[in-house]
Amino acid sequence: MKKALIITYYWPPAGGSGVQRWLKFVKYFRDFDIEPVVYTVDNADYPIMDNSLENDIPKEIEILKQPIWEPNNFLSFLGKKKNESAGFLNPNPNFIGKIAQYIRANYFIPDARKFWVKPSVNYLKKYLQKNDIDVIITTGPPHSVHLIGLQLKKKLNVKWISDFRDPWTEIDYFHQLPLTKKSIQKHYKLEKEVLKFSDAVIVVGKKMKEKYEKFQKNIFVVTNGFDGEVTKSAKLDSKFTITHIGLMNADRNPRMLWEILSEIKEENSEFSSDFQLKLIGKIDNSIKDDILSFGLFNYVQCVDYVSHNEVVEYQKKSQVLLLIVNNVPSSKGIITGKIFEYLMVKRPILAIAPKDGDLAEILSSSNAGTVVEFNDKYALKNSILQLYSQFKNGELIVNSNNVNQYHRKELTKNVAEIIVDITE
């Protein structure tokens, strides 16, 4: 049996999408003769908490923890709550906020968890010298975690896999940071170094693989997935519900959608009576302002955060599931993790995303939904009206296929094969 040390910042009781990828791999590793050891933070200030995820941690696995110093009091000057994600950077900061954003961008490279790197390397170096570990695995963001792997690789020549749940310099909010030319170069240098020194790199999509292949040939695509039985809901919402699950920051604000929904409700009184929009997760204030300005406030149910189990129930009941890709330069490579859980519940998916992107390819190959380009108002309106017509006629169903390849256990098998490949 191979032994793998997983180094991760996000771990239960952390909630949200960042924790689930490696929690689920760890859950199923023993089925494929991989014994996991987890190294994580002892006192993290997670933006989202979900104690229910602790039920997925396998019994009797070794979990190592070390404290981290996080400059949250400083980061609170960014015009956002101190424990909100970087995706919610204030687009219009005051003077102090601008200074704080500049310091955050140029002095906390690659991110504010950089202060965990040195103590982690010191601790894990001693651990690895005393214990037989076949491979270490780092997962980011935060990409500071990869610097732990990089230093351990250089010091001990241990086998190392770096896993990118999101890209580094092409992450959706990177372009928002007030980075100097020198800081941008430092990000690129560190990213390149991590890629080159890794024995293998795992990414979540094909576009990211294509970007990274110039630095590393041993790259594998292992998407995110779902962990449950593919099943249809026994009871759907009585209204024509369109439900979005997850964070909606300023870059993920579909103003075109709000405009079209406003038009349809004004043109069609039946739609106005039947329609409800459900937004489950943290929402940027700019989105709430737009919803109000388009006269949709009374049609919206906003739920800040619910446990993962409750999220699945919202998905099962919804008539239509909404996917929004950030309208940023790297949009073609963005695959929101929720797409796989959407696939699990077999409800029609409506996505606003590049039609030639990774997400569109997944939807097309699984026959699970429709993709509309960012500015194609005509196509979006027609898609919504078609879905609504099917709803009224009791025909709103989806005949998806090839979905089980995205089950977490099947994906864990793929990761186990990579581990075996680089350690033999």
N, C-alpha and C positions, 0 to 999 in steps of 0.2 A: 504493500500500500504506500502510495506517495504521500508526502506530508507537505502541505502548502501553508505558508504564512501570508494572510491577507491583511494588508495595511490600509485602513479606511478611516476617514474622519467621520462619516455618517454610519451610525449603528443604533439600533433601538436603545432607548426610547425615541430616537429621532423619527419623525414622520416625513411624509412627502415622497417624491419619486427618487431622490438621490440615494436613499437607504436600501431600496428594495432590490436593486440589481444583485448586489453581492450577498445580501441576506438570503436571497433565494438560491444563489449558487451554493452557498454554505449549507443551506438546508438539504440539498440533494447530493452533495459531493460524495458522501459515504456510499451512495448507491453505485458509484463509479470508481471505488477504491481510492478515493482521495480523502485524507484526513485533514480537516481544516483547523488552523489556529488563527485567531483573529486578534489583531492589534488595533486598538482604537483609543479615543480620548476618554479621560476620566471625568471631566467637568465641563463638557461642551455647552455652549449657549445656543442650542439649536433653534432655528426660527419656527419649526413646527414639531410638535410632540405627538406621538401615537403609541401608547403603551401596548395596544393590541398586537403590534408587530413582534413583541418579545415572545409571543407564542410560537413563532417560526424558528427560533433559535434551537438547534439540536441540543439535546441533553448531553451534558458531560463534555462538551467541547472546551478547549482551553481558550480563554479570553484574557488577553493582556491589556492593561490600561495604564496610561501615563497622563498626567495633567497637562493642560495647554493654557498658555496665556493668550487671551484674545483682546485686542484693543477696542472693545465694544463701546466704552465711554467716548472714545475719540470718534468712532464711526457714527455715533448718533448725531454728529454735526452734519451729516450728509443730507439732512432733510428727510430722513426716513427713520422708522423705528430701528433701534440698535441691532435687533436680531432679525431684520428682514434680509432677504437675499439680495445679491448684487444686481439682479435683474430689475430691481425697483429703484435704481438710482434716480434722484430728483432731477428732472430735466430743466427745472428753473430754480436753481439754488440761490439763496441770498449770498451776500458777500462772504460771510464766514463759511457758508456751505461750499462756495467755489474754492476757497482756500483748502478746506478739508478734503474736497474731492481731488484736488491737485496732489495733495500730500498722499492721500490714499492710493492714487494711481501710480505715483512715481517713487514712493518710498516703501511700499508694501508689495514687493514683487517676488513671486507672482501673485500673491494674495495675502490677506491678513492672517492666515494660518502659518506664515513663514517661521514664526517663533517656536513652532512645534518640531521643526526639522532637526535642529542640533540635539536637543535632549532625546528625541526618538532614535536618532542614529546611535548615540552613546548607549542607550538602553538596549536596543536591538542588536547591536554589535556583540555585546556580552551574551545576550540570549542565544544568538546564532552560533557562537563559539562553544556553547555548552549543550546545544540541542541539535539533533539531526533534522534539518529542514531541506527538502529537495528544491523548493522554489519559493521565492517571495513574489507577491503580486501587489501592486499599488493601483489604486483607482482614484481618478480625479474627474471633475473638480471636487475640492480645491486642489489645484495642481501642485501646491507645496508638497503634497503627499508623494508625488513622483520624485521630488528632490531627495526624499528619504531613501527611496529605492536606488536612485542614482549614486548616492554616496556609499550605500551598502555594497553596491555592485563594484565600485572602485576600490573599496577597502578590503572586501572579502571575496570578490569574484564569484558571488553567489548567482545562481540562475535567477533571472528577473523578467517578469511579465508586467508591462504597463498597460493599464486598461483606461481608455478614454470614453467616459460616459457622454461627455461633451468635448468639442474641440478646445484648444487652448487659445490661440490668437484669432480664431474665427468664431469664438463663442458669441452669442447674439448681442451681448452688451459691450463687447470689447471696443467697438467703434465709438461708444458713448464716453469712454474714459478720456480725460484730458491728459493724454500721455505725451511726454516729450519724445523727440526722435531717438534720444539715447535710451529711454525706457522701452520704447517699441523694439529697438534692436536687442535689448536685454531679454525681453520676452521671447523673441524669435530664437535667440541663441540658446536659452534654456530649453525651449521646446525641442529644438533640433538635437540637443545633447541627450535629452531623455529618449528620444526616438532612436538615435544611433547606438546608445549603450544598452538598450533593452535587448534581451534575447528573443523576445517576441512582443508584438503590440496587438492589442485587441481594441477594435473600434465598433461603434454601433451601426455604421452605415457605409455604403459603397463610396459615396462622395468623399467622406473623410479618409477612407483608405486610399483613394486616388491622390489626395493632397499629400498624404504622408509617405507614399511609396518612393518618393525621390530621396528620402532619408533612411528608409528601412524597408527591406524586401519581405521580411517575415511578419506580415500583417494579416490578421484574421478578422473577418466581420462576424460578430456575435451580437445580434440585436437584443433589445430588451424584450420582455414577454409578459405573459400572464400566468397566474398560478391558481388554477381552478378548473372546473369542468365546463366545457363549452356547452352552453345551455340557453334556451330561449326562456324569457320571463313568462310566468303563468298569468300575470296581471300587469297590463300596461297602464300608463297614465290615461285618464279619460280625456284630457285635453291634448291638443297638438303641441307637445312639449319638444323644444329644442334645448338640449342640455350640453353645457361645456364643463368639463372637469379639469381643474388645475389652475395654475397661476395665469393671470392675464396682466402683463405689464404694458407699458406704453407702446412698445414695438409690436405688441400682439393685439392692438386695438382695431377691430374690423369696422371702421366707420361706414364703409360701404354696406355692410350687413345691417347696421342700425338704420341707415337711410332706406334700404329696401324693405325692411320689416315695417317701418313707418308708412311707406307708400302702400304696401299691401293691406295693412289694417285700415287705411283710409279708403281704399278702393273696394274692399270686400268686408261687409259687416259680419258675415259668418266667420271669417278668419279672425276678425277682431274678438269675437266671442269665444272662439276655440283655442286661440294661441296662448302659450306661456313659455317664457324663456327662463331657464334655470342656469345659474352661474355658481358652480361649486368650487370654492377656492379663493385665494386672495386676489383682489382686483385693484388695479391702479385707479386713483381718483379721477384721472382723465377719462377713463372708460365710463365711470359712473356719471360724470358730467355730460358726456355725449349721449348716453342712454336717456338722461333727463331731457336734454335739448331736443331729441327726436321724438319725444312724447311716449316713450316706452316704459316709463317708471312703473306704472301700474300693472305691467305685464311681466315684470321680472321678479324672480325669487333669488335672492343672493344668500348664499350660505358660506361663511368665511372658511371654515374647515370642519370636516367630519372624519371619523376614523376610516381606515381603508375598507373595512367590511361594509360600512354604510355607503361609501362611494360606489361599491359594486351594485348595491341595491338601487341607487339612483340611476345607474347605467342600464340596468335590466328593465326598469319601468319606462324609460324615456322612449318617445316615438322616434326621435332623431337625435343622433349624437354629433356634436359640433367639434371640429378640429380647426385650430388656428395656428398657422406657422408664422413666426415673426417675420415681418417684412424688412429684412436686413440683407446685406450682401451675401451672407452665407446661407441663405434660406433653402437652397436646393439640398443641402446636406442635413437639414434639421429633421429629426424623427422624434416627435414628442412621444414619451413613454406611454402615454395614455392610449395610443392607437391600438396597442396589443390587448389591453383590457377591453377596449371597445369591441375588438374582434371576438373576444370570449363570449360576449352577451348577445351577439347576433342581432344587432339593431342597425338600421341604415346609418351610414356615416356621411356627413357633409363636411368637406374640408376646403378651406381657403388656403391655397399653397401653390408652389410652382408645379405645373403639370409635368415637368421633366425632372422632378426631384425624387429623392429616395422615398419619401412618404407616399407620393403618388404611385410609385412602382409597387409598393406593398399593397396599397388599396386595389390597384388594378389586378395584380396577380391573385389576390384573394377574392375578387369580385364583391367587395364589401361596401363600396360607396362611390361617391362622386367627388371629383376635385375641380375646383374653380380657381382661376388665376386671381391675383390680388385686385386687379382693377376691372375685371369683367362683370360689370353690373348686370348686363343682359343675361348672361349664363347663370349667375347666382339667383336672380329673380325667377327665372324659368325653373331652376332646380327646386327652389322652395315651393313654388306653385305646384309642381309635379308631385312632390312629396306630400303636400297638403291634399291634393286630389286623391292620392292613394289612401291617405288616412281617412278621408270622408267615405271612401268606397270600401273600407275595411281590407285594403290590399297592401298596406304598408309593411312589407316584409323584406328580408334580404336572404339571398341564397349564396352565402359565402362558402369558400372552399380553401383547402390547403392551410387551414388555420392552426392545426395542432403542431406544426413545426415551430410555432412560437411559444409553446408551453415551456415553463421555466425548467422542467426536468429534462426536456429534450435539448434545451440550450446549454444546460449544465454538462450534459454528455459531450457537447462540442468543446467546452472549455477544458474538460478532463482530458480529452484527446490532445489538446494543445500542450497541456502540462506534461503528459507522457512523452509527447514528441520531443520536447526540448530538454527533458531530463534523462533521456536514454542514449 
